[in-house]
Amino acid sequence: MRRDELTRPLGHAVFRRLAASYVINELGDWMGIIALSVLVFDRTGSALATAGLFLGTRFLPALIAPVLVARVEQPAPRFALPIIYCGEAAAFSALALLADGALFLPGVIALAAIDGTLALTGRSLTRAVVAVLLEPSGELRAGNAVLNIALTVSAAIGPGVAGLIVAGFGVQTALLLDAASFYVIAWLLLTAGPLPQAKPEEGHVRERLRAGLAYLREKRSLRRLLIAQGAAFVFFAAVIPIEVVYAKQTLGTGDSGYGIMLASWGAGMMLGSVVFAAAQSVRLPILLFFSTLAVGAGYLGIAAAPTLAAACAASVIGGAGNGVQWVSVISAVQELTAQNMQARMMSVLSSTATAMPAVGYVLGAVIAVALDPRVTFLVAGLGVLAIAVLAAASMGANWLESVDKTGPTALDAEGEIMVELIPVGESPVRAAYRRS
């Protein structure tokens, strides 16, 4: 793909604002994750307390976010998104106050759950805005590629920067900086001008939730893709709790070896983001299939690696697959979804990506304790390969050929860009077409 085609989405001022908000959000998230983990563990010394923090920031929001998305997708996103990010800023400001006094663990977990729910909601709405903005001009995949490169680079440098700030300035300062980052995002989006919006159908939240479930039942390819990705997340995440054990005990390396292995996976992810950007002419089903195979192959390579160097080489392969696979899934869900359903379907994907890894964590830890960390990587690799093959056989080669398209664009009374939509199920237009 030519460079000018890849950077074309950046010609939209609104997309530049959205991309900047994504980068700031990713860096801020790392700040919050590391600061809260340090806070809870230092104050309690309990692994169970840290596990409770995980449930508060990930599992509970995964259950609540789709309902909140159905509630906030009707107002103009120019105002809804800044309000959501201001809510996140308020949550982290409150967490910073708790960090300075006696730790009340239930309060910390409750605030973390609020922030996690708002974070999933904000990302789902942002992805919906991106889809409505770029899909009509055929720039959606290029826009996703730009976001993917920005996010993988942020994910590579974010933990290091956050760790330095927490170590140098303390937990409270890190939490306040995170809160400030959300205010910056809110200002960027509030002053961006009208944001494109596909107006959802009228009705109460319960009715829109039912409409979303009915849409999933109707769209077989979309439903199967989400189910397959949910199953894949279990195996993607199975190795995460035991990587440190594998590196330090199985391979006999120290902390530096563990860090090098993780950095190798991150380097592979950045490579994968470049591959996705360069492969815009390759069909998404092909990218999804082979990138998933690459993740599985990476896990199998790590399982068999006799040395740290071999494990790092396998990590680069798996990370490259990871860097392609997740953004391919996002693009596929967006292309299979009508624009008035974008926010709801992206919330389902985001919630799946947040909740299902919890199953993988338990599976991986049990296998490692009962057998060996190498067996965890082996099971994860075989599971990923099996899902890739079964999903490809189930969905077929042409599962992206029938997609919901939009009708003419109009403006609503508030100046927001609106899209008149073909009703779900009526005369659809046919078109050719990690661990996360």
C-alpha positions in Angstrom: 0.0 0.0 0.0 1.3 3.4 -0.9 2.1 5.8 1.9 -0.3 8.4 0.7 -3.2 5.9 0.8 -2.3 4.8 4.4 -2.1 8.4 5.6 -5.2 9.6 3.8 -7.4 9.2 6.9 -5.2 11.7 8.7 -6.5 14.3 6.2 -9.7 14.3 8.3 -9.3 16.7 11.2 -11.8 14.7 13.2 -9.8 11.5 12.7 -6.6 13.2 13.9 -8.3 14.2 17.1 -9.7 10.7 17.6 -6.2 9.2 16.9 -4.6 11.6 19.4 -7.2 10.6 22.0 -6.5 7.0 21.5 -2.7 7.4 22.0 -3.2 9.6 25.1 -5.8 7.1 26.5 -3.4 4.1 26.0 -0.5 5.9 27.8 -2.9 7.0 30.6 -4.2 3.5 30.9 -0.8 2.1 31.6 -0.2 4.8 34.2 -3.4 3.8 36.0 -2.9 0.1 35.8 0.6 0.2 37.2 -0.1 2.8 39.8 -3.2 0.9 41.1 -1.4 -2.4 41.1 1.5 -0.9 43.1 -1.0 0.8 45.5 -3.1 -2.2 46.3 -0.2 -4.7 46.6 2.0 -2.3 48.7 -0.9 -1.5 51.1 -2.3 -5.0 51.4 0.6 -7.4 50.5 -2.2 -9.7 49.2 -2.4 -11.4 45.9 -6.1 -11.9 46.5 -6.5 -8.1 46.8 -4.7 -7.7 43.5 -7.0 -10.3 42.0 -10.0 -8.3 43.3 -8.6 -5.2 41.6 -8.5 -7.2 38.3 -12.1 -8.2 38.7 -13.1 -4.6 39.4 -11.3 -3.2 36.4 -12.0 -5.9 33.9 -14.6 -8.5 34.5 -17.4 -6.4 36.1 -17.1 -3.6 33.4 -17.3 -6.2 30.7 -20.8 -7.1 32.0 -22.0 -3.5 32.4 -20.5 -1.7 29.4 -22.8 -3.0 26.7 -25.8 -1.7 28.7 -24.2 1.7 29.1 -23.3 1.9 25.4 -27.0 1.3 24.6 -27.8 4.2 26.9 -25.3 6.8 25.6 -25.2 6.0 21.9 -28.2 8.2 21.2 -26.8 11.6 22.3 -24.4 13.5 20.0 -20.9 11.9 20.4 -19.3 15.3 20.5 -20.8 15.7 24.0 -21.2 12.1 25.1 -17.6 11.2 24.7 -16.2 14.2 26.6 -18.6 13.5 29.5 -17.4 9.9 29.6 -13.8 10.9 29.7 -14.5 13.5 32.4 -16.1 10.7 34.4 -12.9 8.7 34.1 -10.9 11.8 35.2 -13.1 12.2 38.3 -12.7 8.5 39.1 -8.9 8.7 39.0 -8.9 12.0 41.0 -10.9 10.2 43.7 -8.5 7.2 43.6 -5.6 9.7 44.0 -7.3 11.0 47.2 -7.6 7.4 48.5 -3.9 6.8 47.8 -2.9 9.5 50.1 -4.9 8.2 53.1 -5.9 4.9 54.6 -6.6 2.4 51.9 -10.2 1.4 51.7 -10.0 -1.6 49.3 -13.7 -1.9 48.4 -13.7 1.8 47.5 -10.7 1.5 45.3 -12.2 -1.5 43.5 -15.6 0.3 43.1 -13.9 3.3 41.6 -11.7 1.1 39.4 -14.9 -0.7 38.2 -16.5 2.7 37.3 -13.5 3.7 35.4 -13.3 0.4 33.6 -16.9 0.6 32.5 -16.5 4.1 31.2 -13.3 3.1 29.4 -15.0 0.3 27.5 -17.9 2.5 26.7 -15.7 5.3 25.4 -13.7 3.0 23.2 -16.8 1.4 21.7 -18.3 4.8 20.8 -15.0 6.0 19.4 -14.7 3.0 17.1 -18.3 3.6 16.0 -17.4 7.2 15.1 -14.3 6.1 13.2 -16.4 3.6 11.2 -19.1 6.1 10.3 -16.4 8.7 9.3 -14.2 6.5 7.2 -16.2 3.6 5.9 -18.2 5.5 3.2 -14.9 6.7 1.5 -13.3 3.2 1.8 -10.7 4.5 4.2 -11.7 2.4 7.3 -9.0 -0.2 7.0 -6.3 2.4 6.5 -7.7 4.3 9.5 -7.6 1.2 11.6 -4.0 0.6 10.5 -3.0 4.1 11.6 -4.7 3.5 15.0 -3.1 0.1 15.3 0.4 1.5 14.7 -0.2 4.2 17.3 -1.5 1.8 19.9 1.3 -0.8 19.5 3.9 1.9 19.9 2.1 3.3 22.9 1.8 -0.1 24.4 5.5 -0.7 23.9 6.6 2.5 25.6 3.7 3.0 28.0 4.6 0.5 30.8 8.2 1.8 30.9 7.2 5.4 31.2 4.5 4.6 33.7 6.9 2.6 35.8 9.4 5.4 35.9 6.8 8.0 36.9 5.4 5.7 39.7 8.9 5.0 41.0 10.1 8.6 40.7 7.1 10.6 41.8 4.8 8.2 43.6 1.4 6.6 43.1 -0.7 9.7 43.8 1.1 11.8 41.2 0.7 9.0 38.6 -3.0 8.8 39.3 -3.4 12.6 39.1 -1.5 12.6 35.8 -3.8 9.9 34.5 -6.8 12.0 35.5 -5.3 15.0 33.7 -4.9 12.9 30.5 -8.6 12.2 30.4 -9.4 15.9 30.7 -7.1 16.5 27.8 -9.0 13.9 25.7 -12.3 15.5 26.7 -11.1 18.9 25.5 -9.7 17.4 22.2 -13.1 15.8 21.4 -15.3 18.7 22.6 -13.5 21.2 20.4 -13.3 18.8 17.4 -16.5 20.0 15.9 -19.4 17.8 14.8 -18.5 14.1 15.1 -20.2 11.6 12.7 -22.9 9.6 14.2 -25.2 6.8 12.9 -28.4 7.5 14.8 -29.6 4.4 16.5 -33.3 3.4 16.4 -35.6 5.1 18.9 -36.7 3.4 22.1 -35.6 2.7 25.6 -32.3 1.1 26.5 -34.0 -2.3 27.0 -35.4 -2.2 23.5 -32.1 -1.3 21.9 -30.4 -4.1 23.8 -33.0 -6.5 22.5 -32.5 -5.1 19.0 -28.7 -5.7 19.4 -29.3 -9.3 20.4 -31.7 -9.8 17.5 -29.1 -8.4 15.1 -26.5 -10.9 16.4 -29.0 -13.7 15.9 -29.6 -12.5 12.3 -26.0 -12.0 11.3 -24.6 -15.5 11.4 -21.1 -14.5 10.2 -20.8 -11.7 12.8 -22.0 -14.0 15.6 -19.6 -16.8 14.7 -16.7 -14.4 14.4 -17.4 -13.0 17.9 -17.7 -16.5 19.4 -14.5 -17.7 17.7 -12.6 -14.6 19.0 -14.0 -15.1 22.5 -12.7 -18.7 22.5 -9.4 -17.5 21.1 -9.0 -15.0 23.9 -9.0 -17.8 26.4 -6.0 -19.4 24.9 -4.3 -16.1 24.1 -4.4 -15.2 27.8 -3.6 -18.6 29.2 0.2 -18.0 29.1 0.2 -14.5 30.7 0.2 -15.6 34.4 3.0 -18.1 33.9 5.3 -16.2 31.6 7.5 -15.1 34.5 7.6 -18.7 35.9 8.5 -20.0 32.4 11.3 -17.4 31.9 12.8 -17.6 35.4 12.4 -21.3 36.3 12.0 -23.2 33.1 14.6 -21.3 31.1 16.6 -20.3 34.2 16.9 -16.6 33.2 16.6 -13.7 35.6 14.3 -10.6 35.6 16.2 -9.2 32.7 15.5 -12.4 30.6 11.8 -12.2 31.4 11.8 -8.5 30.3 13.6 -9.3 27.1 11.1 -12.0 26.2 8.2 -9.6 26.8 10.0 -7.0 24.8 10.4 -9.5 21.9 6.7 -10.0 21.8 6.1 -6.2 21.8 8.6 -5.8 19.0 6.7 -8.5 17.0 3.4 -6.6 17.7 4.9 -3.4 16.2 6.1 -5.4 13.2 2.6 -6.9 12.8 1.1 -3.4 12.9 3.3 -2.5 9.9 2.4 -5.7 8.1 -1.3 -4.9 8.5 -0.8 -1.4 7.2 1.1 -2.7 4.2 -1.5 -5.5 3.4 -4.5 -3.3 2.8 -5.3 -5.2 -0.4 -5.3 -8.6 1.3 -8.8 -9.8 2.3 -9.6 -9.7 6.0 -10.4 -13.4 6.3 -7.0 -14.3 5.0 -5.3 -11.9 7.4 -7.3 -13.2 10.3 -6.6 -16.9 9.5 -2.8 -16.5 9.1 -2.3 -14.0 11.9 -4.1 -16.4 14.3 -1.9 -19.2 13.1 1.1 -17.1 13.7 0.1 -16.5 17.4 -0.4 -20.3 17.8 2.9 -21.0 16.1 4.6 -18.5 18.4 3.2 -20.3 21.5 4.3 -23.7 20.2 7.8 -22.3 19.5 8.0 -21.0 23.0 6.9 -24.3 24.4 9.7 -26.1 22.6 12.4 -23.4 23.0 15.6 -24.7 24.7 17.0 -21.3 25.2 16.0 -17.7 25.9 17.1 -16.7 22.4 14.8 -19.3 20.8 11.9 -18.2 23.0 12.5 -14.6 22.0 12.5 -15.6 18.3 9.2 -17.4 18.7 7.8 -14.4 20.7 8.5 -12.1 17.7 6.5 -14.5 15.5 3.6 -14.7 17.9 3.7 -10.9 18.6 3.6 -10.2 14.8 0.5 -12.4 14.6 -1.0 -10.5 17.5 -0.3 -7.2 15.9 -2.3 -8.2 12.8 -5.0 -10.4 14.4 -6.7 -7.9 16.8 -7.0 -5.0 14.3 -8.2 -7.5 11.7 -11.0 -8.6 14.0 -12.0 -5.0 14.7 -12.0 -4.2 11.0 -14.1 -7.4 10.3 -16.6 -6.6 12.9 -17.0 -3.0 11.7 -17.4 -4.2 8.1 -20.0 -6.8 9.0 -22.1 -4.4 11.1 -24.6 -1.7 10.1 -23.6 1.7 11.2 -26.5 2.1 13.6 -25.3 -1.0 15.4 -21.6 -0.2 15.4 -21.4 1.0 19.0 -23.3 -2.0 20.4 -21.4 -4.6 18.4 -18.0 -3.0 19.3 -19.1 -3.0 23.0 -19.7 -6.8 22.7 -16.3 -7.3 21.2 -14.6 -5.1 23.8 -16.4 -6.8 26.6 -15.4 -10.2 25.2 -11.8 -9.1 25.0 -12.0 -7.9 28.6 -13.9 -10.9 30.2 -12.7 -14.0 28.4 -9.0 -13.7 29.3 -10.0 -14.3 33.0 -10.9 -17.9 32.0 -7.6 -18.2 30.3 -5.7 -17.0 33.3 -7.2 -19.7 35.4 -6.7 -22.4 32.8 -3.0 -21.4 32.3 -2.2 -21.3 36.0 -3.9 -24.7 36.7 -2.0 -26.4 33.9 1.3 -24.9 34.9 0.9 -25.9 38.6 -0.4 -29.4 37.7 2.1 -30.1 34.9 4.6 -27.6 33.6 4.8 -24.1 32.1 5.8 -25.5 28.8 2.6 -27.5 28.7 0.6 -24.3 29.2 2.3 -22.8 26.1 1.7 -26.1 24.2 -2.0 -26.2 25.1 -2.4 -22.5 24.3 -0.7 -23.0 20.9 -2.8 -26.0 20.0 -6.0 -24.3 21.1 -5.3 -21.2 19.0 -4.5 -23.4 15.9 -7.7 -25.4 16.4 -9.9 -22.3 16.7 -8.3 -20.8 13.5 -9.0 -24.0 11.5 -12.5 -24.6 12.9 -13.5 -21.0 12.5 -12.3 -20.9 8.9 -14.2 -24.1 8.1 -17.3 -22.8 9.8 -17.4 -19.4 8.3 -16.2 -20.1 4.9 -14.0 -18.1 2.6 -16.6 -15.4 1.6 -18.1 -14.5 5.0 -17.3 -10.8 4.5 -19.1 -10.5 1.2 -22.4 -9.5 2.6 -22.2 -6.3 4.7 -24.6 -3.7 5.8 -24.1 -0.4 4.0 -25.4 3.1 4.7 -27.6 5.4 2.7 -27.3 9.1 2.2 -25.7 11.4 4.7 -27.7 14.2 6.4 -27.3 16.6 9.3 -29.5 16.6 12.3 -30.8 19.7 14.1 -27.7 19.9 16.3 -25.3 19.9 13.4 -24.1 16.4 14.0 -23.4 14.3 10.8 -26.2 11.7 10.6 -26.6 8.6 8.4 -29.9 7.4 7.1 -29.7 3.6 7.3 -31.3 0.6 5.6 -33.4 -1.0 8.3 -31.9 -4.2 9.7 -32.9 -7.2 7.6 -34.4 -5.2 4.7 -32.7 -5.2 1.3 -29.1 -5.3 2.4 -26.6 -4.1 -0.2 -24.2 -6.8 -1.2 -20.6 -5.7 -1.7 -17.5 -7.5 -2.8 -15.4 -7.2 -0.9 -2.2 -11.9 22.2 -3.0 -11.5 23.5 -5.0 -8.4 23.0 
